[in-house]
Amino acid sequence: MSGRISTPGLVGWVVVMGILLAYQGLCLVRANDQWPAFSDVLRSVMRWQAGRWVLFGLWLWSGWHFFVRGWHFFLRA
């Protein structure tokens, strides 16, 4: 792998994140509808300790998957 960022992949992630942020903003602006915002979902999951551990595990897995995998330590000889 050459370490380059592919343009279609980058555009895809920008579109996905834009849709998620637009959904969150729409849910926060229209507070009386039946659609829960992501903050509401996270708040309900964080009530229980098992939910906090699951979210922590997902956070660790995504950090490893996106940032650490394939990374080379800069002080290695």
TISE-82888 format. One record per residue (C-alpha): residue in three letters; x, y, z; residue number from 1. Coordinates in steps of 0.1 Angstrom, whole numbers, plus 2048, in hexadecimal, padded with zeros to 3 digits. Layout:
N
<marmi aa="ALA" xx="X" yy="Y" zz="Z" i="NUM"/>
...
END
This chain:
77
<marmi aa="MET" xx="800" yy="800" zz="800" i="1"/>
<marmi aa="SER" xx="80E" yy="821" zz="7F6" i="2"/>
<marmi aa="GLY" xx="800" yy="836" zz="812" i="3"/>
<marmi aa="ARG" xx="7EC" yy="84C" zz="7FB" i="4"/>
<marmi aa="ILE" xx="7C8" yy="856" zz="802" i="5"/>
<marmi aa="SER" xx="7B0" yy="84C" zz="7E7" i="6"/>
<marmi aa="THR" xx="79A" yy="868" zz="7DA" i="7"/>
<marmi aa="PRO" xx="77A" yy="852" zz="7D8" i="8"/>
<marmi aa="GLY" xx="77F" yy="846" zz="7FC" i="9"/>
<marmi aa="LEU" xx="785" yy="869" zz="809" i="10"/>
<marmi aa="VAL" xx="766" yy="876" zz="7F7" i="11"/>
<marmi aa="GLY" xx="752" yy="859" zz="804" i="12"/>
<marmi aa="TRP" xx="75C" yy="860" zz="828" i="13"/>
<marmi aa="VAL" xx="755" yy="885" zz="824" i="14"/>
<marmi aa="VAL" xx="732" yy="87D" zz="817" i="15"/>
<marmi aa="VAL" xx="72B" yy="864" zz="833" i="16"/>
<marmi aa="MET" xx="736" yy="87D" zz="84E" i="17"/>
<marmi aa="GLY" xx="723" yy="899" zz="83E" i="18"/>
<marmi aa="ILE" xx="703" yy="884" zz="83E" i="19"/>
<marmi aa="LEU" xx="708" yy="87B" zz="863" i="20"/>
<marmi aa="LEU" xx="70F" yy="89F" zz="86D" i="21"/>
<marmi aa="ALA" xx="6F0" yy="8AB" zz="859" i="22"/>
<marmi aa="TYR" xx="6DB" yy="890" zz="86A" i="23"/>
<marmi aa="GLN" xx="6E7" yy="89B" zz="88D" i="24"/>
<marmi aa="GLY" xx="6E1" yy="8BF" zz="885" i="25"/>
<marmi aa="LEU" xx="6BE" yy="8B8" zz="877" i="26"/>
<marmi aa="CYS" xx="6B6" yy="8A4" zz="896" i="27"/>
<marmi aa="LEU" xx="6C2" yy="8BF" zz="8AE" i="28"/>
<marmi aa="VAL" xx="6AF" yy="8DB" zz="89B" i="29"/>
<marmi aa="ARG" xx="68F" yy="8C7" zz="899" i="30"/>
<marmi aa="ALA" xx="68D" yy="8BB" zz="8BD" i="31"/>
<marmi aa="ASN" xx="668" yy="8B1" zz="8BC" i="32"/>
<marmi aa="ASP" xx="66A" yy="896" zz="8A2" i="33"/>
<marmi aa="GLN" xx="66E" yy="871" zz="8A9" i="34"/>
<marmi aa="TRP" xx="691" yy="86D" zz="89B" i="35"/>
<marmi aa="PRO" xx="6AC" yy="86A" zz="8B6" i="36"/>
<marmi aa="ALA" xx="6CD" yy="87D" zz="8B2" i="37"/>
<marmi aa="PHE" xx="6EE" yy="86B" zz="8B6" i="38"/>
<marmi aa="SER" xx="6F3" yy="87E" zz="8D6" i="39"/>
<marmi aa="ASP" xx="6D2" yy="86F" zz="8E3" i="40"/>
<marmi aa="VAL" xx="6DD" yy="84C" zz="8D9" i="41"/>
<marmi aa="LEU" xx="6FF" yy="850" zz="8EA" i="42"/>
<marmi aa="ARG" xx="6EF" yy="85E" zz="909" i="43"/>
<marmi aa="SER" xx="6D8" yy="840" zz="90C" i="44"/>
<marmi aa="VAL" xx="6F5" yy="828" zz="906" i="45"/>
<marmi aa="MET" xx="70B" yy="839" zz="91F" i="46"/>
<marmi aa="ARG" xx="6F2" yy="834" zz="93C" i="47"/>
<marmi aa="TRP" xx="6FE" yy="811" zz="941" i="48"/>
<marmi aa="GLN" xx="722" yy="806" zz="949" i="49"/>
<marmi aa="ALA" xx="721" yy="7EB" zz="92F" i="50"/>
<marmi aa="GLY" xx="718" yy="805" zz="915" i="51"/>
<marmi aa="ARG" xx="735" yy="81B" zz="91F" i="52"/>
<marmi aa="TRP" xx="74D" yy="7FD" zz="91C" i="53"/>
<marmi aa="VAL" xx="73F" yy="7F4" zz="8F9" i="54"/>
<marmi aa="LEU" xx="743" yy="818" zz="8ED" i="55"/>
<marmi aa="PHE" xx="767" yy="818" zz="8FC" i="56"/>
<marmi aa="GLY" xx="76E" yy="7F8" zz="8E9" i="57"/>
<marmi aa="LEU" xx="761" yy="806" zz="8C9" i="58"/>
<marmi aa="TRP" xx="776" yy="826" zz="8CE" i="59"/>
<marmi aa="LEU" xx="795" yy="811" zz="8D3" i="60"/>
<marmi aa="TRP" xx="78E" yy="7FB" zz="8B5" i="61"/>
<marmi aa="SER" xx="787" yy="818" zz="89E" i="62"/>
<marmi aa="GLY" xx="7A6" yy="82A" zz="8AA" i="63"/>
<marmi aa="TRP" xx="7BB" yy="80B" zz="8A4" i="64"/>
<marmi aa="HIS" xx="7AB" yy="805" zz="882" i="65"/>
<marmi aa="PHE" xx="7AE" yy="828" zz="874" i="66"/>
<marmi aa="PHE" xx="7CD" yy="836" zz="884" i="67"/>
<marmi aa="VAL" xx="7E5" yy="81B" zz="892" i="68"/>
<marmi aa="ARG" xx="7E3" yy="7FF" zz="87A" i="69"/>
<marmi aa="GLY" xx="7FF" yy="802" zz="860" i="70"/>
<marmi aa="TRP" xx="811" yy="81D" zz="874" i="71"/>
<marmi aa="HIS" xx="836" yy="81A" zz="879" i="72"/>
<marmi aa="PHE" xx="847" yy="826" zz="899" i="73"/>
<marmi aa="PHE" xx="85D" yy="844" zz="892" i="74"/>
<marmi aa="LEU" xx="879" yy="83A" zz="8AA" i="75"/>
<marmi aa="ARG" xx="87E" yy="816" zz="89D" i="76"/>
<marmi aa="ALA" xx="8A0" yy="810" zz="88F" i="77"/>
END
